[in-house]
Amino acid sequence: MLTVQNPRRADLNRIFALKHQLITMRKVLSPQRDVIALFAKRGDVRVSERTSLYFRDVYDHLVRINESIEANRDLLGNALDAYLSAVGSADQ
């Protein structure tokens, strides 16, 4: 756990590892979201109306996951700022 009083190099490594995982997830999910959006669109002759309902549901889930990824990236950015601030304070 990151503590402001005692910043450790392992905390910084963990922050960067988590950010890397989130970036990888975003790279995988974003194209999937775009493809599913095409299938979820009404009026596509390749997809029945009943099936497009399921694709819309999947699309909604992908959008929520993407929003969660972005929110967590912001939180990790804040954690990185706190870490760097704590390291700067410890050096003084």
N, C-alpha and C positions, 0 to 999 in steps of 0.2 A: 504494500500500500504506500502510495506517495505521501510523504509527510513534508510539510513546509519547513519544519525545524531541522530535519535531517535528510536533505536530498542525497540520493544515492545514484550512482551511474546505472545501476540495474533498473531504476525507475525510468530513466531516460530511454534505455534500450527497450523497455516494455512499451512505452508510449509510441516509439517509432515502429515497433513490431505490430501493434494494434492498428496504427495508421496505415501500414502497408496492407494488412488484411482487409481493411475497409476499402482501400483503393482497388484491390483485386476484386472484391465483391462487386463494387460499382462497375468495373470494366466488364464483368460477366453479366450482370443483371440489366444494365442499360440496353444492350442490343436485344436481349430477350423481351424487355418491356416494349420495345418498338415493334417487334415481330408480332407479339401477342395483340398489340393495339390494332394491327392490320386485320387479324382474324376476328377481333371483337367488333369491328365496324359493321354496322347493319347494312344489308344490301349486297354483301359480297356473295356471289353465286357459288363460290367454293365451300361456304360454310352455312349450314342451316341456321335459322333464327334461334332455334332451341340450343344449338351448340354454341352460338355466339354469346348466349347468356353466360355460359361457363367461362368462355374466354374473357368476358368483361370482368367476371369475378377474379380470375387469375390476374388480369391486368391491374385491378384495384389492389390486390395483395402486393404486386410488384411495385406499384407506386408507393405504397406504405413502407415497404422495405427500403426503397430508395430514399425516402424521406428520413427514415430511421438512420440509415447510413450517413446521410448528410448531417443530421443532428449529432451523431456520435463523433463525426470528424470535427465538428465545432467544439464539442466537449474535450476532445483530445488536444485540440489547439489551445484551449484554455488551460488544460493540465500542463502542456508544454510551457506555456507562458509562466505558470506558477512555479514550475521546476526551475526555469531559467532565472526567475526573480529570486527564488530561494538560494540558488547557487551564487547569484550576484550579491545577495545580502551576506552570505556566509564568507565571501571573500573580503568583505570590508571590515 
